[in-house]
Amino acid sequence: MANESKKICPTCGTRVKDDANRCLVCGSTLHGTKEDAQVVRGGRMPEITLGLPIAIGLIALLLTIGAGMVYLALQQTGAMAETTITPTLTETVTLTPTTTPEPPTITPSPVPSPTPLTYVIAANDSCLAIAARFEVSIKSIVLLNNIPASCDTLFEGQELLIPHPTPTATSFPTATLSGIEATHAACDKVAYEVSEGDTLGTIALNYNVPEDAIKSYNGMVSNTVYEGLTLIIPLCERAATPGPSPTPTPPPPYPAPNLLLPPDGAVFSLSDNQVTLQWSSVGLINANEAYQVSVIDLTEGQGRTLVDYVTDTKFIVPGSFRAKENSPHVYRWTISTVRQVDVDENGIPIWESAGSDSEARVFTWTGEAPADATPTP
């Protein structure tokens, strides 16, 4: 094709007519001859047009590749070291216990023992008589003198060591009771165990004591009682006996009498011609009731016994009940309430128990009964 155009657009490389002044593809203005246009095309690089998103993506890719290459280079040269997290240690304060000094030990000063007394044994002396005279126990004499417990080796003129009596500690004063407490303490009371079939009403009727008084003394909030329950019956609250005599009379059993005098362990000498026993009343007793007084001579073999019946709260032990020999004897005495139920063929009353026995007390009585006196059997 002899007439083929050889003119090329210097901008986009499109062949154009030789006489064209503008490229129909890219719109560029053409100047000069087709030789000039060829020269210009061969001397320029083609232009590349990129969109904005593609350009930003290429920049980010180049930065990432560059950062990776820098990291690898630092790893190979050892210039980059791994960060080691070192924990921070918190110092714990340890408290040192302070030793409390022990209080000084107080060494008690030794109390000097009193020197025993020396006693020369007289005729008819016995360990019991000597112990009663010096108010010491027979055991203390036996241990101090290293003699048999029966004391059957004593003889007249023998020297015997007598220990000093142990002093009795002074009791502290007791607190003064209030009015209500004093009333309760002074009230005579008896314990009763509820049996099968008992009710509060029958118990109150039997003892002639109001139901409210029994409930008050036992802290009861209802009238319910059960078998085996122990009730305190306040005899001092008993109602008056209906009939001509309004005097309150406690039904049996009576409480145990409280012994008053002499105190337990009292010592009476030859100059005491009689011993008076006293006790507190259990209340007004009936005409067929009395107090039984029992006195037993414990020193005399099987024991001599004196039994008598009185309506008073006092009894005098006659001097005729003393031992015939000049030596102390130990006597035990008790008081109880009894009731006459019959008489025997000789007209002697027959008594039965109507209450509890009192506690037992003892006293020592030294002396010789008159020659014409006969101890009461």
ABEGO torsion letter per residue (X at the ends): XAABBABBBAAAGBBBBAABABBAAAGBBBBEBAAAAAAAAAABBBBBBBBAAAAAAAAAAAAAAAAAAAAAAAAAAGABBBBBBBBBBBBBBBBBBBBBBBBBBBBBBBBBBBBBBBBBBBBGBBAAAAAAAAGBBAAAAAAAAGBBAAGAABBBGBBBBBBBBBBBBBBBBBBBBBAAAAAAAABBBBBBBBBBGBBAAAAAAAAGBBAAAAAAAAGBABABBBBGBBBBBBAAABBBBBEABABBBBBOBBBBBBBAOBBBGBBBBAABABBBBBBBBAEBBBAABBBBBBBBBAABEAEBBBBBBBABABBBBBAAABBABBBBBBBBBBBBBBBBABBBAAGBBBBBBABBBBBBBBBBBBEBBBAABBBBX
